[in-house]
Amino acid sequence: MNLPYTQSYSPWRMLLWLLMAQIMVAFIGRSLGPLSVFIEEDLLLTKAQVGLLPSALFLGQAVASIPTGLLADRFGSRPLLAVMSSLVAVSFLFMTLQTNYWVVLLLIMVGGLGYGGMHPTTNRGIVYWFSQKQRGTAMGIKQMGITFGSALSAILLIPLAETYGWRTVVMISCFVLIAAGVIAFFLYRDPKEESPVKPQKTSLKDTFSSLTLMAKNKPLLFISFSAMGINGSQMCLNTYLVLFTYEQIGIHLVLAGLLLVFSEAGGSLGRIVWGIISDRIFGGERLKVMAIIVTITLVASAVVAFLPKGTSYGILVPLFFLFGFAVSGFNGIWMNLASELVPKEQAGLSSGFSITLGSLGVILFPPLFGLIVDQSQGYTLGWLMITVLMIIVMVLLKQLNKMKKRA
């Protein structure tokens, strides 16, 4: 009985629907970066206030990740694909109708509940459909949807926003996202042998007990704190790259947007390549790959910090591609580490727990980056903040490696 089901719903076909949902949620959620120039002008914001836009999104993600992980473990991924997509779309749809900055932030945070909830929802699908030797590649492809969605928003939304306004293009995009969520719901299936049958009652005590176990899992904590630094750095890059190259380097806005596309294209490629490298070269040793990623990010941020005005576009393209390849390409490795450090049936909760901690970096560091830019009247110290963060992350990874060797 299992064979026909497997043939009808192959793992790679199911990955396609998970990827589609992830791309469209990211297309809306991550549009805050490429559209930051327009939102800044429209709402008359400081750089620190611009940094709070993605912070609001990821505050919602932090709140939603653990509850959604529990829901995914209990009900499966399929129903949540439609729910999370609709939540992002509806909140951003209402956001386009607002002029008050604080109301905009609140609605972005509500959208973050769906944006963040999509991660444990899709992660669970990967863990159940794929074996450990395929999981790094599959997770990398799925996580590529985030950077691909972000790149797609930079390609399409910046020129369209110049012509029609950022509110109109986001509004139309929200309707497309709702359609994508419905399609994913109808075409995706949870694995038959793992499909939730009848939801069993889980007491509050059991839930807290599971969370306590997660909090006592030192390797999970270390990888989550490392992700906090890398995630925050990634969002600083996505939020300020267009503003930095447009205002300080002095290039045209559309070309600045294309640099974000190159950066996110690098991230998309990185999410697949790092997964393949960890599976095939390092035999599932994700920690070594994380150390390489952090080293590249450290060097790239230090170089960007000292770029002079008028730097050649031919230098900027490969530099930001490499920057994105590292800092935006690590997520699949992180998600696999978080999911593999616990029993399979807790994969949704563990990734939700790790995402919650990792999201703190995205909440804290972009507005801090913006505040540094406002106070110093330049971007150099902001980029050097990322360099310092990577040094701290390297120390954490070294401690985690020692822990694994002792175990």
TORPADREN-207280 format. One line per 2 residues: for each residue x, y, z of N, C-alpha, C. Coordinates in pm, whole numbers. Layout:
<pts>
X/Y/Z/X/Y/Z/X/Y/Z | ...
</pts>
This chain:
<pts>
82/-122/0/0/0/0/85/127/0 | 204/117/60/290/234/67/350/273/-67
372/170/-154/443/196/-280/367/290/-372 | 235/264/-400/163/357/-485/159/499/-427
145/507/-293/142/639/-229/273/711/-252 | 384/640/-236/516/699/-255/537/743/-399
485/661/-493/500/697/-634/417/821/-668 | 296/829/-609/209/944/-638/262/1071/-573
318/1055/-453/366/1171/-378/513/1151/-344 | 599/1167/-446/742/1145/-425/799/1258/-341
908/1231/-266/969/1335/-183/1004/1462/-261 | 1061/1445/-381/1105/1562/-456/987/1643/-510
876/1575/-539/756/1647/-581/698/1726/-463 | 699/1664/-346/650/1734/-227/739/1854/-194
869/1837/-218/963/1948/-196/927/2068/-283 | 879/2041/-404/841/2148/-496/733/2237/-435
632/2175/-370/522/2254/-312/567/2327/-186 | 654/2263/-109/712/2332/7/793/2453/-38
870/2434/-146/954/2542/-200/869/2658/-251 | 760/2625/-321/673/2730/-376/615/2817/-264
567/2751/-158/511/2826/-45/617/2913/20 | 739/2858/34/848/2932/97/888/3053/13
894/3037/-119/930/3147/-209/832/3263/-197 | 702/3231/-202/602/3338/-202/592/3409/-68
608/3335/42/608/3399/174/728/3493/187 | 844/3448/136/965/3532/139/952/3651/44
886/3632/-68/866/3739/-166/797/3859/-100 | 699/3830/-14/629/3937/57/709/3983/179
744/3888/266/810/3923/392/943/3993/372 | 1022/3944/276/1156/4001/256/1155/4120/160
1037/4163/116/1029/4282/30/1062/4409/108 | 1064/4399/241/1095/4517/323/1235/4570/295
1329/4481/260/1466/4523/228/1473/4605/100 | 1434/4546/-14/1441/4622/-139/1351/4745/-143
1241/4740/-70/1148/4854/-73/1178/4957/36 | 1286/4937/112/1316/5025/226/1335/5171/183
1393/5194/65/1414/5331/16/1280/5402/0 | 1182/5332/-57/1050/5391/-82/972/5411/48
981/5311/137/910/5321/266/971/5432/351 | 1104/5444/347/1174/5550/422/1126/5687/377
1118/5709/246/1075/5839/192/927/5865/221 | 845/5761/206/700/5776/223/664/5809/368
725/5739/463/691/5756/605/789/5847/680 | 888/5904/608/988/5995/666/1060/5932/786
1131/5824/759/1193/5745/865/1343/5772/877 | 1397/5749/998/1543/5747/1018/1593/5607/980
1726/5592/975/1784/5460/943/1751/5358/1053 | 1749/5403/1178/1714/5312/1288/1570/5264/1275
1480/5354/1233/1339/5316/1213/1325/5219/1096 | 1406/5238/992/1408/5143/880/1448/5005/931
1548/5002/1021/1593/4875/1077/1488/4804/1160 | 1393/4880/1215/1286/4820/1295/1182/4748/1209
1178/4776/1079/1081/4709/991/1106/4557/987 | 1229/4512/951/1253/4367/958/1251/4314/1101
1286/4399/1198/1280/4356/1338/1138/4317/1377 | 1041/4396/1331/901/4365/1361/860/4232/1298
905/4210/1174/875/4083/1106/929/3965/1186 | 1053/3978/1232/1117/3866/1299/1079/3856/1447
1023/3964/1503/963/3951/1636/841/3860/1625 | 762/3881/1520/649/3791/1493/696/3648/1473
807/3632/1399/863/3499/1377/902/3434/1509 | 966/3510/1597/1011/3456/1726/892/3410/1810
784/3487/1807/664/3452/1884/598/3326/1827 | 597/3313/1694/521/3206/1629/594/3073/1619
727/3075/1619/803/2955/1581/777/2834/1670 | 779/2851/1802/758/2736/1891/613/2685/1884
511/2772/1895/374/2722/1881/348/2654/1747 | 403/2710/1639/384/2649/1508/456/2516/1498
575/2507/1560/646/2380/1563/563/2272/1630 | 498/2308/1742/410/2213/1812/291/2174/1724
231/2274/1657/118/2247/1568/158/2158/1451 | 278/2184/1395/327/2103/1283/349/1958/1327
407/1939/1446/427/1803/1497/295/1732/1522 | 192/1809/1556/64/1748/1592/-28/1726/1472
-36/1824/1383/-131/1818/1273/-67/1793/1136 | 65/1801/1127/131/1787/998/149/1922/930
222/1922/820/257/2047/750/146/2099/661 | 67/2009/603/-25/2048/497/-123/2160/533
-202/2149/641/-297/2257/669/-230/2390/702 | -110/2381/761/-41/2503/802/16/2581/683
39/2514/570/89/2584/451/-8/2693/409 | -138/2661/407/-239/2759/367/-259/2865/474
-259/2823/600/-283/2917/711/-172/3022/719 | -46/2977/715/67/3070/728/76/3165/609
53/3114/488/56/3199/368/-51/3308/378 | -171/3270/419/-282/3366/429/-255/3471/535
-194/3430/646/-166/3524/755/-69/3633/709 | 37/3593/637/132/3692/585/63/3785/485
-14/3726/393/-77/3805/287/-176/3906/342 | -263/3863/432/-368/3952/484/-307/4066/566
-208/4036/650/-148/4142/733/-75/4245/647 | 0/4200/546/71/4294/459/-27/4372/371
-138/4308/336/-242/4376/259/-296/4496/337 | -327/4476/464/-374/4585/549/-263/4687/575
-139/4640/580/-25/4729/603/-12/4834/492 | -44/4794/369/-32/4888/256/-133/5002/264
-234/4988/350/-338/5091/362/-309/5190/475 | -196/5170/546/-166/5251/664/-63/5360/635
-73/5470/712/27/5577/703/99/5599/837 | 44/5543/944/105/5555/1076/215/5450/1091
337/5496/1122/453/5406/1129/433/5293/1228 | 374/5322/1345/360/5220/1449/256/5116/1412
152/5157/1340/52/5061/1291/115/4972/1185 | 197/5032/1099/270/4954/998/357/4848/1066
430/4889/1170/514/4794/1245/432/4680/1304 | 316/4714/1361/230/4613/1423/183/4510/1320
142/4558/1203/92/4468/1099/205/4383/1040 | 325/4441/1031/441/4362/987/469/4251/1088
455/4282/1217/477/4181/1320/375/4068/1308 | 250/4102/1281/146/4000/1261/183/3913/1140
231/3978/1034/278/3902/918/393/3811/953 | 476/3856/1047/589/3775/1092/546/3645/1158
425/3643/1216/373/3519/1273/361/3412/1165 | 310/3452/1048/298/3357/937/431/3328/872
514/3433/858/647/3416/798/730/3319/881 | 732/3340/1013/809/3252/1101/748/3114/1112
615/3107/1110/549/2977/1120/573/2888/1001 | 605/2949/886/629/2869/766/756/2785/779
854/2830/860/980/2756/872/963/2619/937 | 911/2610/1062/892/2476/1118/792/2392/1040
696/2458/974/598/2385/892/667/2312/777 | 752/2384/704/821/2323/590/938/2235/634
1005/2274/745/1115/2191/796/1067/2051/831 | 950/2043/892/895/1913/930/873/1826/806
825/1889/698/806/1814/574/936/1755/523 | 1044/1833/531/1176/1785/486/1223/1668/572
1212/1683/704/1261/1579/796/1189/1447/773 | 1059/1452/744/982/1328/728/990/1268/588
1011/1351/486/1014/1298/349/1152/1249/308 | 1260/1298/372/1396/1269/324/1480/1199/430
1571/1111/381/1666/1045/471/1775/1145/510 | 1855/1111/611/1958/1205/659/2059/1238/550
2090/1143/462/2191/1167/357/2137/1257/246 | 2005/1269/235/1945/1357/134/1899/1490/195
1891/1492/326/1824/1602/395/1897/1736/379 | 2031/1733/379/2107/1857/365/2078/1924/232
2075/1844/125/2046/1896/-9/1902/1946/-16 | 1808/1863/34/1666/1900/29/1637/2026/110
1696/2033/230/1675/2151/315/1736/2274/250 | 1851/2257/186/1915/2368/117/1829/2422/4
1767/2330/-72/1679/2371/-182/1557/2444/-127 | 1499/2388/-22/1381/2451/39/1414/2589/96
1527/2598/168/1569/2725/226/1608/2826/118 | 1648/2776/0/1679/2863/-113/1557/2948/-149
1439/2895/-119/1316/2968/-149/1312/3104/-82 | 1376/3117/35/1376/3245/107/1457/3349/32
1581/3313/-4/1666/3410/-75/1618/3431/-218 | 1563/3326/-280/1509/3340/-415/1389/3435/-414
1303/3419/-313/1188/3509/-300/1231/3652/-278 | 1336/3670/-197/1389/3804/-170/1449/3865/-297
1526/3784/-372/1585/3832/-497/1477/3868/-598 | 1374/3785/-604/1263/3809/-696/1192/3940/-662
1178/3967/-533/1113/4093/-493/1198/4213/-531 | 1332/4198/-522/1421/4309/-562/1416/4333/-712
1411/4224/-790/1405/4237/-936/1275/4302/-980 | 1164/4255/-925/1032/4299/-972/980/4424/-902
997/4430/-770/926/4532/-694/992/4670/-699 | 1126/4677/-709/1191/4809/-713/1150/4888/-838
1166/4832/-960/1121/4909/-1077/970/4932/-1080 | 891/4835/-1034/745/4852/-1031/704/4957/-929
774/4959/-813/743/5058/-710/778/5199/-756 | 884/5212/-838/920/5343/-894/808/5397/-982
739/5304/-1050/633/5344/-1144/497/5356/-1077 | 460/5254/-998/324/5247/-944/313/5274/-794
426/5282/-725/424/5302/-580/436/5169/-506 | 504/5170/-391/529/5045/-319/402/4982/-265
303/5065/-230/179/5012/-172/103/4926/-273 | 93/4975/-395/18/4902/-499/82/4768/-531
214/4766/-546/280/4641/-587/277/4537/-474 | 287/4582/-349/277/4487/-237/135/4431/-227
36/4516/-249/-104/4474/-241/-133/4362/-343 | -89/4382/-465/-111/4281/-570/-37/4151/-535
84/4165/-484/165/4048/-446/96/3965/-338 | 24/4030/-249/-45/3959/-140/-152/3864/-195
-221/3905/-299/-322/3817/-360/-257/3695/-426 | -139/3716/-484/-65/3604/-544/-23/3505/-436
18/3557/-320/60/3470/-209/-57/3385/-158 | -175/3444/-147/-292/3367/-103/-318/3251/-199
-308/3279/-329/-328/3174/-430/-223/3063/-416 | -97/3102/-391/11/3003/-375/-14/2913/-255
-62/2970/-145/-91/2892/-25/-201/2791/-48 | -303/2830/-122/-414/2739/-153/-366/2625/-243
-284/2658/-343/-230/2555/-433/-145/2455/-355 | -58/2506/-267/28/2418/-186/-56/2326/-99
-165/2378/-42/-252/2296/43/-313/2180/-35 | -358/2207/-156/-424/2102/-235/-327/2001/-295
-203/2040/-320/-110/1950/-389/-9/1882/-297 | 18/1940/-180/113/1878/-87/43/1772/-2
117/1667/34/69/1565/127/177/1534/230 | 136/1512/355/230/1460/455/251/1312/426
371/1257/456/396/1115/432/290/1030/502 | 239/928/430/125/850/481/153/786/616
271/727/627/302/657/752/321/753/869 | 344/884/835/365/982/941/249/1081/952
147/1064/863/37/1160/867/-33/1155/1001 | -62/1268/1060/-127/1268/1189/-263/1203/1177
-293/1110/1265/-420/1042/1258/-521/1123/1337 | -528/1098/1465/-619/1173/1549/-535/1253/1647
-546/1383/1648/-463/1460/1738/-480/1414/1882 | -370/1379/1946/-376/1339/2085/-363/1463/2172
-434/1459/2283/-431/1575/2372/-293/1587/2436 | -238/1705/2422/-108/1732/2484/-129/1834/2595
-90/1798/2714/-110/1888/2827/-7/2000/2823 | -42/2108/2892/50/2221/2903/179/2178/2970
164/2085/3065/280/2032/3137/376/1961/3042 | 319/1880/2948/402/1809/2849/475/1907/2758
403/2013/2719/463/2113/2632/581/2182/2700 | 560/2224/2825/668/2290/2900/784/2194/2926
749/2066/2946/852/1964/2967/941/1952/2842 | 875/1951/2724/950/1943/2598/1039/2066/2578
984/2183/2609/1061/2307/2594/1178/2312/2692 | 1156/2259/2812/1265/2255/2911/1379/2167/2863
1343/2054/2801/1446/1965/2744/1525/2037/2636 | 1454/2116/2553/1522/2193/2447/1619/2293/2510
1573/2361/2615/1655/2464/2680/1776/2405/2750 | 1769/2276/2785/1881/2209/2851/1976/2142/2751
1936/2144/2624/2018/2083/2519/2126/2184/2478 | 2244/2171/2538/2351/2271/2516/2393/2285/2370
2412/2175/2296/2445/2192/2153/2339/2271/2077 | 2210/2245/2107/2102/2319/2041/2109/2467/2077
2139/2497/2203/2153/2637/2246/2269/2706/2176 | 2383/2637/2167/2501/2698/2104/2478/2726/1956
2415/2631/1886/2391/2653/1743/2287/2764/1724 | 2192/2775/1818/2089/2878/1810/2148/3017/1836
2239/3028/1934/2305/3156/1961/2397/3195/1845 | 2461/3096/1783/2543/3124/1664/2456/3178/1552
2340/3113/1534/2246/3157/1430/2195/3297/1457 | 2186/3334/1585/2142/3469/1622/2234/3574/1559
2366/3552/1569/2462/3645/1511/2460/3646/1360 | 2453/3527/1299/2455/3519/1152/2325/3573/1095
2213/3538/1157/2082/3588/1112/2075/3740/1116 | 2122/3797/1227/2121/3942/1240/2207/4009/1134
2322/3949/1105/2412/4002/1002/2349/3992/864 | 2283/3879/840/2214/3859/711/2108/3967/690
2031/3996/793/1924/4094/776/1978/4237/767 | 2092/4265/832/2157/4396/814/2197/4414/667
2253/4309/608/2292/4314/467/2170/4338/379 | 2063/4262/401/1943/4273/318/1874/4408/333
1876/4462/455/1804/4587/483/1880/4709/433 | 2013/4707/445/2091/4829/420/2175/4825/293
2182/4713/225/2265/4705/104/2222/4809/0 | 2092/4816/-29/2042/4911/-129/2068/5054/-84
2037/5084/41/2059/5220/93/2207/5257/92 | 2293/5164/133/2438/5187/139/2497/5215/1
2466/5130/-95/2525/5148/-229/2464/5267/-303 | 2338/5298/-274/2271/5413/-336/2322/5545/-278
2331/5552/-145/2366/5678/-78/2517/5699/-66 | 2591/5595/-27/2734/5614/0/2823/5583/-120
2796/5473/-189/2878/5439/-307/2838/5525/-426 | 2709/5564/-431/2664/5658/-533/2620/5595/-663
2557/5477/-657/2508/5414/-781/2357/5434/-794 | 2304/5412/-915/2161/5429/-942/2079/5331/-858
1958/5373/-821/1873/5292/-733/1843/5153/-790 | 1814/5146/-918/1785/5015/-980/1908/4926/-977
2027/4985/-1002/2151/4908/-996/2181/4863/-852 | 2146/4949/-756/2161/4910/-615/2069/4793/-583
1947/4797/-638/1855/4685/-621/1907/4557/-683 | 1974/4571/-797/2032/4452/-863/2145/4392/-779
2216/4476/-704/2320/4421/-614/2257/4332/-507 | 2138/4373/-459/2066/4288/-364/2025/4157/-431
1988/4166/-558/1954/4045/-634/2075/3952/-641 | 2192/4008/-673/2314/3926/-680/2347/3865/-543
2328/3945/-439/2354/3895/-304/2260/3780/-269 | 2132/3797/-301/2035/3692/-271/2050/3572/-364
2095/3597/-488/2126/3485/-578/2240/3403/-520 | 2340/3474/-465/2449/3404/-396/2398/3324/-279
2305/3383/-202/2245/3313/-89/2166/3191/-132 | 2090/3205/-242/2013/3092/-296/2105/2978/-336
2212/3013/-407/2310/2912/-448/2377/2851/-326 | 2410/2937/-229/2476/2890/-108/2393/2789/-32
2263/2810/-25/2177/2719/51/2176/2579/-9 | 2193/2571/-141/2202/2439/-205/2344/2385/-194
2442/2468/-231/2582/2423/-236/2633/2383/-98 | 2604/2464/5/2648/2428/140/2585/2297/185
2459/2275/147/2393/2149/181/2459/2030/113 | 2492/2047/-16/2560/1940/-90/2699/1914/-32
2771/2023/-2/2906/2010/57/2899/1935/190 | 2801/1971/273/2791/1905/404/2754/1758/390
2670/1726/290/2629/1586/268/2740/1502/206 | 2801/1556/100/2889/1472/16/3038/1484/49
3080/1601/93/3223/1619/123/3252/1595/270 | 3164/1649/357/3188/1636/501/3104/1528/567
3028/1450/487/2952/1337/540/2853/1374/648 | 2786/1488/632/2687/1530/731/2744/1611/846
2875/1643/841/2938/1725/946/2906/1873/920 | 2790/1916/965/2742/2051/936/2827/2160/1004
2885/2126/1119/2957/2225/1198/3079/2281/1124 | 3150/2196/1052/3267/2240/975/3225/2339/866
3111/2310/805/3060/2399/700/3022/2534/759 | 2961/2533/878/2926/2659/945/3049/2745/970
3160/2682/1010/3284/2756/1037/3337/2824/911 | 3327/2755/797/3370/2813/669/3282/2933/634
3151/2917/652/3055/3024/622/3085/3149/705 | 3110/3129/833/3137/3242/924/3266/3314/885
3368/3239/845/3496/3298/804/3478/3388/681 | 3404/3340/582/3380/3419/460/3302/3546/494
3201/3533/580/3120/3649/620/3205/3753/691 | 3293/3708/778/3382/3797/852/3468/3880/757
3530/3813/661/3619/3882/566/3539/3977/477 | 3424/3931/426/3343/4013/335/3294/4141/403
3248/4130/528/3198/4248/600/3309/4349/625 | 3429/4300/655/3543/4389/678/3581/4464/550
3574/4396/436/3606/4459/307/3502/4566/274 | 3372/4531/289/3264/4625/257/3274/4751/344
3318/4736/468/3328/4849/561/3415/4962/507 | 3515/4927/426/3611/5028/380/3603/5056/230
3490/5023/168/3472/5053/26/3461/5205/6 | 3539/5261/-88/3530/5406/-111/3414/5443/-203
3373/5568/-199/3268/5619/-288/3313/5602/-433 | 3222/5560/-520/3254/5541/-661/3320/5408/-692
3317/5313/-599/3373/5179/-624/3309/5119/-748 | 3390/5057/-833/3342/5000/-959/3233/4895/-935
3130/4899/-1019/3021/4802/-1011/3072/4660/-1034 | 3178/4649/-1115/3240/4519/-1141/3304/4457/-1018
3339/4540/-921/3392/4490/-793/3277/4459/-697 | 3174/4544/-699/3062/4529/-607/2984/4399/-631
2965/4362/-757/2884/4243/-789/2942/4116/-728 | 3069/4079/-758/3122/3955/-697/3136/3964/-546
3164/4085/-494/3180/4101/-350/3050/4071/-276 | 2941/4132/-323/2813/4110/-255/2755/3972/-286
2790/3917/-402/2750/3779/-432/2812/3683/-331 | 2943/3702/-305/3014/3617/-209/2962/3639/-66
2938/3765/-32/2882/3800/99/2750/3725/120 | 2662/3735/20/2532/3667/29/2545/3516/28
2639/3465/-53/2663/3320/-62/2691/3261/76 | 2761/3338/159/2794/3292/294/2683/3325/394
2659/3454/417/2571/3494/527/2424/3459/501 | 2382/3455/375/2243/3419/344/2230/3273/304
2342/3202/300/2339/3063/255/2346/2961/367 | 2353/3008/492/2378/2917/604/2253/2849/658
2134/2900/622/2011/2860/692/1979/2712/684 | 2005/2650/568/1977/2507/555/2062/2425/651
2189/2463/664/2280/2393/757/2230/2410/900 | 2190/2531/934/2137/2560/1068/2011/2477/1096
1915/2478/1001/1790/2405/1021/1814/2256/1039 | 1907/2202/961/1940/2060/975/2002/2030/1111
2096/2114/1154/2158/2095/1285/2053/2097/1396 | 1963/2196/1389/1859/2209/1492/1764/2090/1492
1730/2040/1373/1636/1928/1362/1699/1795/1399 | 1830/1780/1375/1897/1652/1396/1948/1633/1539
1942/1739/1620/1990/1729/1758/1886/1673/1854 | 1767/1639/1800/1658/1585/1882/1595/1467/1810
1510/1386/1878/1438/1279/1809/1349/1334/1697 | 1324/1250/1595/1251/1293/1476/1116/1357/1509
1043/1297/1606/909/1345/1636/908/1483/1702 | 1026/1533/1740/1037/1667/1798/1103/1766/1702
1116/1726/1574/1187/1810/1476/1121/1946/1460 | 987/1949/1457/917/2077/1442/943/2168/1560
934/2112/1681/956/2192/1802/1099/2241/1812 | 1196/2154/1780/1337/2194/1793/1373/2304/1695
1323/2294/1570/1352/2400/1474/1280/2528/1515 | 1158/2514/1570/1086/2631/1620/1158/2698/1735
1211/2617/1827/1286/2668/1942/1412/2742/1894 | 1484/2680/1800/1607/2740/1750/1580/2867/1671
1472/2866/1593/1434/2985/1516/1399/3100/1609 | 1332/3068/1721/1296/3172/1818/1420/3243/1870
1520/3165/1912/1645/3224/1960/1720/3295/1847 | 1726/3229/1731/1796/3287/1617/1734/3418/1570
1602/3428/1587/1530/3550/1545/1566/3671/1628 | 1615/3649/1749/1652/3763/1835/1759/3850/1768
1849/3786/1693/1952/3861/1622/1895/3953/1517 | 1790/3906/1449/1727/3986/1345/1643/4098/1405
1596/4077/1527/1520/4182/1597/1614/4291/1648 | 1730/4252/1699/1821/4346/1765/1917/4419/1670
1978/4345/1577/2094/4401/1506/2062/4498/1392 | 1956/4479/1310/1929/4580/1206/1902/4721/1261
1816/4737/1366/1802/4874/1419/1929/4926/1484 | 2009/4836/1543/2138/4879/1601/2231/4926/1490
2234/4853/1378/2312/4893/1260/2267/5032/1215 | 2133/5050/1204/2079/5179/1161/2112/5292/1257
2107/5262/1386/2142/5363/1488/2288/5404/1476 | 2375/5305/1451/2518/5334/1432/2538/5424/1310
2464/5396/1202/2473/5478/1081/2423/5620/1109 | 2310/5632/1180/2256/5764/1215/2355/5845/1298
2416/5780/1397/2505/5850/1490/2641/5883/1428 | 2694/5792/1346/2828/5811/1288/2824/5880/1152
2701/5896/1097/2685/5957/965/2762/5882/856 | 2769/5752/870/2838/5668/771/2813/5521/804
2849/5434/709/2817/5292/722/2933/5206/772 | 3054/5263/780/3173/5183/813/3159/5106/944
3120/5175/1050/3108/5110/1182/2997/5006/1184 | 2894/5029/1103/2786/4931/1093/2834/4798/1038
2911/4804/929/2965/4680/869/3066/4614/962 | 3144/4696/1034/3241/4639/1129/3172/4571/1248
3050/4615/1278/2971/4545/1381/2949/4399/1341 | 2924/4376/1211/2906/4239/1161/3036/4160/1176
3149/4225/1147/3280/4158/1162/3299/4110/1306 | 3266/4196/1401/3280/4160/1544/3185/4046/1579
3063/4051/1528/2966/3943/1554/3018/3809/1506 | 3083/3808/1389/3135/3682/1334/3248/3625/1420
3328/3713/1480/3434/3667/1572/3370/3597/1692 | 3262/3656/1744/3192/3596/1859/3132/3460/1820
3071/3455/1701/3011/3329/1653/3117/3221/1637 | 3234/3259/1588/3343/3161/1572/3383/3101/1706
3385/3182/1809/3415/3132/1945/3308/3033/1990 | 3181/3065/1964/3070/2975/2001/3080/2842/1929
3111/2846/1800/3124/2723/1721/3240/2637/1771 | 3348/2704/1811/3463/2631/1865/3425/2557/1993
3348/2623/2079/3301/2560/2203/3207/2444/2173 | 3120/2462/2073/3027/2356/2033/3102/2235/1980
3208/2260/1905/3290/2151/1852/3356/2072/1965 | 3407/2144/2066/3466/2077/2183/3362/1991/2255
3240/2044/2264/3131/1972/2329/3100/1842/2257 | 3098/1850/2123/3069/1731/2042/3179/1627/2055
3304/1672/2063/3416/1578/2078/3410/1506/2212 | 3371/1581/2317/3358/1520/2450/3246/1417/2453
3138/1449/2376/3024/1357/2372/3058/1231/2293
</pts>
